[in-house]
Amino acid sequence: MSMRTRIKICGLTREEDVQAVVAAGADAIGFVFYPKSPRYVTPERAAELIRSVPPFITSVGLFVNATPDEVAATVRVAPLSLIQLHGDETVDQAAAIAAAAGRQYMKVFRVKPDTAPDELLEYEQANRAASPLFTSLLLDTYVDAYGGAGKGFDWSLIPKDLAPRVVLSGGLSVHNATDAVAGVRPYAVDISSGVEAAKGIKDARKIADFVAAVRAGDAILESQAHHESPSEAAVPR
Ligand SMILES: O=C(O)c1ccccc1N[C@@H]1O[C@H](COP(=O)(O)O)[C@@H](O)[C@H]1O
């Protein structure tokens, strides 16, 4: 059985970019509430942008080392469905932030060259045990600036049994999206730099091409599923 890989486009600051993401058929839109990011938006600006988001598209709020009060105050202004905790929040801090905000959340793990695959599995289990609001691990590359750097990591570090539950990010683009989907088989992919004309300014053509490249990966998985034996095909990804 194969599945449609979910797509999140992150770091939106302009109305026309929101429309481009929706038109391209992506599933989620990300707003960066980290003041040091060039893609930073205020909660009020995010609320304005979310007004043009149709139903069944998830609006995600990205935070880096914010306090529970700060995140709760942001979701009172901007109607976010999901929170992305992209900093050094501990497992318990992440659970407390989500509880204060009353929202489901993704927790980032910033992968380094020496990250052991088991660390990823253990970190996912610890987050899952800490809160019923935890939804999934988001894997990004370790960089000093926390994220949005367009830098990839070694996907072979992702355990095969974890992959169908993770959101894969870090340096994705039209050039590697098909391989990422067909090779890693993640639940979802998340991109910022790879679909930009400049930081915080998205490019509609790049967004459409990225979505098409992800769907090409899905098509490869679909055709593989048809050629697998019945016992292999019964294993959901
Ligand atoms: O987008 C940002 O500015 C940002 C700032 C701080 C932390 C994370 C940020 N974005 C996230 O980074 C990853 C990778 O992005 P890229 O595609 O490599 O540019 C992604 O999850 C973004 O949501």
The ligand as a Tripos MOL2 file, in Angstrom:
@<TRIPOS>MOLECULE
LIG
   23    24     1     0     0
SMALL
NO_CHARGES

@<TRIPOS>ATOM
      1 O1         12.4060   29.0370    7.9490 O.co2     1 LIG1
      2 C1         13.0840   29.5670    8.8630 C.2       1 LIG1
      3 O2         13.4920   30.7240    8.7680 O.co2     1 LIG1
      4 C2         13.4050   28.7840   10.0820 C.ar      1 LIG1
      5 C3         13.9900   29.4370   11.1500 C.ar      1 LIG1
      6 C4         14.3100   28.7510   12.3070 C.ar      1 LIG1
      7 C5         14.0430   27.4080   12.4130 C.ar      1 LIG1
      8 C6         13.4610   26.7190   11.3490 C.ar      1 LIG1
      9 C7         13.1260   27.3930   10.1770 C.ar      1 LIG1
     10 N1         12.5540   26.7240    9.0980 N.pl3     1 LIG1
     11 C8         12.4490   25.3070    8.9990 C.3       1 LIG1
     12 O3         13.7060   24.7580    8.6570 O.3       1 LIG1
     13 C9         13.5220   23.5410    7.9580 C.3       1 LIG1
     14 C10        14.4500   23.4340    6.7720 C.3       1 LIG1
     15 O4         14.2440   24.4680    5.8710 O.3       1 LIG1
     16 P1         14.9430   24.5020    4.4240 P.3       1 LIG1
     17 O5         13.9740   23.9020    3.4590 O.co2     1 LIG1
     18 O6         16.2260   23.7460    4.5050 O.co2     1 LIG1
     19 O7         15.1690   25.9530    4.1480 O.co2     1 LIG1
     20 C11        12.0470   23.4500    7.6290 C.3       1 LIG1
     21 O8         11.4700   22.5190    8.5280 O.3       1 LIG1
     22 C12        11.4910   24.8130    7.9270 C.3       1 LIG1
     23 O9         10.1810   24.7030    8.4200 O.3       1 LIG1
@<TRIPOS>BOND
     1     1     2 2
     2     2     3 1
     3     2     4 1
     4     4     5 ar
     5     4     9 ar
     6     5     6 ar
     7     6     7 ar
     8     7     8 ar
     9     8     9 ar
    10     9    10 1
    11    10    11 1
    12    11    12 1
    13    11    22 1
    14    12    13 1
    15    13    14 1
    16    13    20 1
    17    14    15 1
    18    15    16 1
    19    16    17 2
    20    16    18 1
    21    16    19 1
    22    20    21 1
    23    20    22 1
    24    22    23 1
@<TRIPOS>SUBSTRUCTURE
     1 LIG1         1 GROUP 0 **** ****
